[in-house]
């Protein structure tokens, strides 16, 4: 018994003196490991007499329990000390302000679209939208585009795949937002004033063309609408969008199946020092197409051409962004280059206010 008491004092002292997990594990192995002193005494019980085992057995079990409890308490003490030491070096001041979040930028196409919508909203135009996958009828037939027109060929238009034996009329990725005008007239009738911004698709790709780009088209139908109204609307838009007072437009006779008469519109500009300046100089730059809505288009949309007439126009949003903000290559709009976007992008709160300059 005296030997057991000595072992208890010996190992309790060693456990209390252990300064780390490694030292504590060494004490445990020396006492309770397979070759430890206490384990050795437990194995020696088999060679004792029954009377000796009745005395030594409970004493050894009590010793083992005491040492196990002391080891557990020591581990908890060392864990608390380690946590305190870690907290002393890794503390965080939760009262500090958070790290500033990285701010995104608005894509030039989105910004210019918002500018266009704001300007035409002040001119009394609402926004109309439609599907990007259109039927052949809405994209071509309703717009007086004949079957032999080049725009209906595979090399210019993306046609949706059909299963063998499916003889339904084809569907296409819309080549312009003009189908939205047809749908708007069908649902709203006349009079109507709408613009239709959105994505369009054509099989073309170079510095000034991409397979997917953005377009906005406008439509105004009423009883006494004329080319003079069209000219005023486009002049007011260009004055507000390019932020210049002196805007001069030139209407050149052209041909579009959905308008008659038709005109392409040029704006006076200069390229002094390689920089585009709108409203001055002796050069002209084409910016859009326009004309009076063809009677067949009105009739296809359910509007009586003997009672109503109006004008329509269409322009590329990407091209307007290139002209206004000096962006040289259309393909860069769709490269997903964050450096380009940070350079040409706009602050999230940079809300267009250009419509305030429109005169009436």
C-alpha positions in Angstrom: 0.0 0.0 0.0 2.9 2.4 0.8 4.2 1.7 -2.7 0.8 2.6 -4.2 0.7 5.8 -2.2 4.2 6.7 -3.4 3.2 6.1 -7.0 0.1 8.3 -6.6 2.2 11.2 -5.2 4.9 10.7 -7.8 2.6 10.8 -10.8 0.2 13.5 -9.5 3.2 15.7 -9.0 4.5 14.9 -12.5 1.0 15.6 -14.0 0.8 19.0 -12.2 4.2 19.9 -13.4 3.6 19.0 -17.1 3.8 22.2 -19.2 2.5 20.8 -22.5 0.7 18.1 -24.2 3.9 16.3 -25.0 5.1 16.2 -21.4 1.7 15.2 -20.2 1.6 12.3 -22.7 5.0 11.1 -21.4 3.7 11.0 -17.8 0.6 9.0 -19.0 2.7 6.5 -20.8 5.1 6.1 -17.8 2.1 5.4 -15.5 -0.7 3.9 -17.5 0.9 2.8 -20.8 1.3 -0.8 -21.7 4.8 -0.7 -20.1 3.9 1.8 -17.3 4.4 1.2 -13.7 0.7 1.1 -12.7 -0.1 -1.2 -15.7 2.7 -3.5 -14.5 1.3 -3.7 -11.0 -2.2 -4.5 -12.5 -0.7 -7.4 -14.4 1.0 -8.7 -11.2 -2.3 -9.2 -9.6 -2.5 -12.6 -11.3 0.4 -13.9 -9.2 -1.0 -12.8 -5.8 -3.0 -14.7 -3.3 -6.7 -14.2 -3.0 -6.2 -12.2 0.2 -3.5 -10.0 -1.4 -5.7 -9.3 -4.5 -8.6 -8.3 -2.3 -6.4 -5.5 -0.8 -4.2 -4.6 -3.8 -6.9 -4.7 -6.5 -9.2 -2.0 -5.2 -6.2 0.1 -4.3 -4.7 -0.1 -7.9 -8.1 0.6 -9.5 -8.5 3.7 -7.3 -4.9 4.8 -8.2 -5.7 4.3 -11.9 -8.9 6.3 -11.6 -7.1 9.1 -9.7 -4.4 9.4 -12.3 -6.9 9.3 -15.2 -8.9 12.1 -13.6 -5.8 14.1 -13.0 -4.7 13.6 -16.6 -8.1 14.8 -17.9 -8.0 17.9 -15.7 -4.5 18.6 -16.8 -5.5 18.4 -20.5 -8.3 20.8 -19.9 -5.9 23.2 -18.1 -3.4 23.0 -21.0 -6.2 23.5 -23.6 -7.5 26.6 -21.8 -4.0 28.0 -21.5 -3.4 27.4 -25.2 -6.7 29.1 -26.1 -5.9 32.1 -23.9 -2.5 32.4 -25.6 -4.2 32.2 -29.0 -6.8 34.8 -28.1 -4.1 37.1 -26.9 -2.5 37.1 -30.3 -5.4 36.6 -32.7 -8.0 39.0 -31.3 -10.2 41.1 -33.5 -11.7 44.5 -32.8 -15.4 43.9 -33.7 -16.1 47.6 -33.4 -14.0 48.4 -36.5 -15.7 49.2 -39.8 -15.9 46.4 -42.3 -13.6 46.2 -45.3 -15.0 48.1 -48.2 -16.6 45.9 -50.8 -15.3 46.0 -54.3 -17.6 48.2 -56.4 -18.8 46.9 -59.8 -19.3 49.1 -62.8 -22.2 49.4 -65.2 -21.6 48.1 -68.7 -21.6 50.9 -71.4 -24.4 49.1 -73.2 -26.6 49.1 -70.1 -25.7 52.8 -69.4 -26.5 53.9 -73.0 -29.7 51.9 -73.0 -30.8 53.7 -69.8 -29.9 57.1 -71.4 -31.9 56.3 -74.5 -34.9 55.1 -72.5 -34.8 58.3 -70.4 -34.6 60.6 -73.4 -37.5 58.9 -75.2 -39.6 58.7 -72.1 -39.4 62.5 -71.9 -40.6 62.6 -75.5 -43.7 60.4 -74.6 -42.5 57.0 -75.7 -43.0 53.9 -73.5 -40.8 50.8 -73.6 -42.1 47.6 -75.3 -40.4 44.2 -75.1 -40.8 40.9 -77.0 -39.2 37.5 -77.4 -35.7 37.0 -78.8 -36.7 33.8 -80.6 -39.3 34.9 -83.1 -41.5 33.3 -85.7 -40.7 33.8 -89.3 -43.9 35.7 -89.7 -43.2 38.3 -87.0 -39.5 38.7 -88.1 -40.1 39.0 -91.8 -43.6 38.5 -93.3 -45.4 41.1 -91.1 -42.6 43.6 -91.9 -43.1 43.3 -95.6 -39.8 41.5 -96.2 -40.3 39.3 -99.3 -39.2 35.6 -99.4 -36.3 36.4 -101.8 -34.8 39.1 -99.5 -31.1 38.5 -98.6 -31.9 38.9 -94.9 -33.9 35.7 -95.0 -30.9 33.6 -96.2 -28.9 31.3 -93.8 -25.7 33.3 -94.2 -27.4 36.4 -92.6 -30.0 34.9 -90.1 -29.8 32.3 -87.4 -32.6 29.8 -87.9 -33.6 27.5 -85.1 -33.1 23.8 -85.8 -36.1 21.6 -86.7 -36.4 17.8 -86.4 -36.7 15.9 -89.6 -40.2 15.9 -90.9 -41.2 19.0 -88.9 -42.8 21.3 -91.5 -43.9 24.1 -89.2 -42.9 27.6 -90.2 -39.3 28.3 -89.1 -38.3 30.3 -86.0 -35.3 32.6 -85.9 -33.2 34.6 -83.5 -34.7 38.0 -84.2 -32.6 40.0 -86.6 -34.0 43.3 -85.3 -36.5 44.5 -82.7 -39.1 45.4 -85.3 -41.2 42.4 -84.4 -41.8 44.0 -81.1 -43.4 46.9 -82.9 -45.8 44.5 -84.6 -46.7 42.8 -81.3 -47.2 46.2 -79.6 -49.6 47.4 -82.3 -51.5 44.1 -82.1 -51.9 44.4 -78.3 -52.3 48.2 -78.0 -53.7 49.4 -81.3 -53.4 53.0 -82.4 -52.4 55.6 -81.5 -49.1 54.3 -80.0 -45.6 55.6 -79.2 -43.1 53.0 -78.2 -39.4 52.2 -78.3 -38.1 48.6 -78.4 -34.6 48.1 -77.1 -33.0 44.7 -76.9 -30.6 42.0 -78.2 -30.7 41.1 -81.8 -28.7 38.5 -83.8 -27.1 38.4 -87.2 -24.4 36.1 -88.7 -21.6 38.7 -88.9 -18.4 39.3 -87.0 -15.7 42.0 -87.5 -14.6 45.3 -85.9 -18.0 46.9 -86.3 -20.3 43.8 -86.3 -20.9 41.0 -83.8 -23.3 38.0 -84.0 -25.2 39.4 -81.1 -25.6 43.2 -80.6 -28.1 45.7 -79.2 -30.7 47.7 -81.1 -33.4 50.2 -80.3 -36.3 50.9 -82.6 -39.0 53.5 -82.3 -42.6 53.6 -83.5 -45.1 56.4 -83.5 -48.6 55.9 -85.0 -51.3 58.6 -85.0 -53.7 60.3 -87.5 -51.5 63.2 -88.6 -47.9 62.0 -88.0 -45.4 63.1 -90.8 -41.7 63.0 -91.7 -41.5 66.4 -90.0 -42.4 64.9 -86.7 -39.8 62.2 -87.3 -37.1 64.8 -88.0 -38.0 66.7 -84.8 -37.9 63.6 -82.6 -34.5 62.5 -84.0 -33.0 66.0 -83.6 -34.2 66.2 -80.0 -32.8 62.8 -79.3 -29.4 63.5 -80.8 -29.2 66.9 -79.0 -29.9 65.3 -75.7 -27.9 62.1 -76.2 -24.7 63.7 -77.5 -25.2 66.7 -75.2 -24.7 69.3 -78.0 -27.1 72.2 -78.8 -26.2 72.5 -82.5 -27.3 69.2 -84.1 -27.7 69.0 -87.9 -29.1 65.9 -89.5 -29.2 64.9 -93.2 -31.9 62.5 -94.4 -30.8 60.5 -97.4 -33.3 58.6 -99.5 -33.0 54.8 -99.0 -35.1 51.7 -99.1 -36.4 49.5 -96.3 -39.2 47.0 -96.9 -41.1 48.1 -93.8 -41.1 51.9 -94.4 -42.0 54.1 -97.4 -40.6 56.6 -97.9 -37.3 55.5 -96.2 -34.3 57.5 -95.2 -30.9 56.9 -93.7 -29.9 59.7 -91.3 -26.4 61.2 -91.1 -25.2 63.6 -88.4 -22.8 66.4 -89.0 -19.4 65.8 -87.3 -15.7 66.3 -87.5 -12.6 64.1 -86.9 -10.2 66.8 -85.8 -7.1 65.2 -84.3 -8.7 61.8 -84.6 -11.4 62.7 -82.2 -15.1 62.6 -83.1 -16.9 65.8 -82.5 -20.7 65.9 -83.1 -22.4 69.0 -84.4 -19.4 70.6 -86.1 -17.2 70.2 -89.1 -17.8 69.2 -92.7 -18.1 65.4 -92.3 -21.2 63.3 -92.0 -21.7 60.1 -90.1 -24.5 57.6 -90.6 -26.3 56.8 -87.3 -29.7 55.3 -88.1 -32.4 54.3 -90.5 -35.9 55.6 -90.5 -39.1 56.3 -92.6 -42.8 56.3 -92.6 -44.4 52.9 -91.7 -45.4 51.0 -94.8 -49.2 50.5 -95.1 -48.7 46.7 -95.4 -46.9 46.7 -92.0 -49.8 48.6 -90.4 -52.3 46.2 -91.9 -50.4 43.1 -90.8 -50.5 44.5 -87.2 -54.2 45.1 -87.3 -54.1 48.8 -87.8 -56.1 50.5 -90.6 -53.6 52.3 -92.9 -56.5 54.5 -94.3 -57.0 55.9 -90.8 -53.6 55.8 -89.2 -50.0 56.6 -90.3 -46.7 57.0 -88.5 -42.9 56.8 -88.5 -40.4 54.3 -87.4 -36.6 54.3 -86.8 -33.9 52.0 -85.7 -30.3 52.4 -84.4 -27.6 50.3 -82.8 -27.1 50.9 -79.1 -23.5 49.5 -79.2 -22.7 51.9 -82.1 -24.1 54.9 -80.2 -22.0 53.9 -77.2 -18.9 53.7 -79.4 -19.5 57.1 -80.9 -20.3 58.9 -77.6 -17.6 57.4 -75.4 -14.8 56.8 -77.9 -14.8 53.0 -77.9 -12.9 51.8 -81.0 -13.8 48.1 -81.3 -17.3 46.7 -81.0 -16.0 43.2 -80.2 -14.5 44.5 -76.9 -18.1 44.9 -75.6 -18.5 41.2 -75.3 -14.9 40.0 -74.3 -15.7 40.0 -70.5 -12.5 41.9 -69.8 -12.7 43.5 -66.4 -9.9 45.9 -67.2 -11.9 47.2 -70.2 -15.1 47.4 -68.1 -13.3 49.3 -65.3 -12.0 51.8 -67.9 -15.3 52.3 -69.9 -17.8 51.3 -67.2 -20.0 53.7 -65.2 -20.6 54.0 -61.5 -23.6 52.2 -60.2 -25.3 55.4 -59.1 -24.5 57.4 -62.3 -28.1 57.8 -63.2 -28.8 59.4 -66.6 -30.2 62.9 -66.4 -29.9 63.9 -70.1 -33.6 64.0 -70.7 -33.8 67.3 -68.7 -32.3 69.2 -71.6 -35.0 68.4 -74.1 -36.9 71.4 -75.4 -40.6 71.4 -76.3 
